[in-house]
Amino acid sequence: MIQILIVEDEHHLSHILQTYLRKKSFEVDVAFDGIKALDMISSKKYDLVISDVMMPHMDGISLISKLRSMFPDLPLIILTALDQYQDKEKAFLSGTDDYLVKPVHLLSNASH
């Protein structure tokens, strides 16, 4: 089963993402900050990390940069409210594979 780590300090959003992805048959864990995410990823193999940028203790850009150096082939996605060009550039330079701007629309069926 595909293992996904969501790193999101907004509890309501992390719950929505977790529920949605589990319904799609993914195994999902949640960390509410970058330090906890690093702790979790040191003890479990993940196939994808989805991270917010603005979080306590360690921001998502720093987290992505650390994860990219530790796991060069791990897919990393930023999911954030920051939508300025400079924010996106900084994220891609840190090693993210994709950059999604909140709010995202989750479809219950791919045919919609």
Secondary structure, 3 states (H helix, E strand, C coil): CCEEEEECCCHHHHHHHHHHHHHCCCEEEEECCHHHHHHHHHHCCCCEEEECCCCCCCCHHHHHHHHHHHCCCCCEEEEECCCCHHHHHHHHHHCCCEEEECCCCCCCCCCC
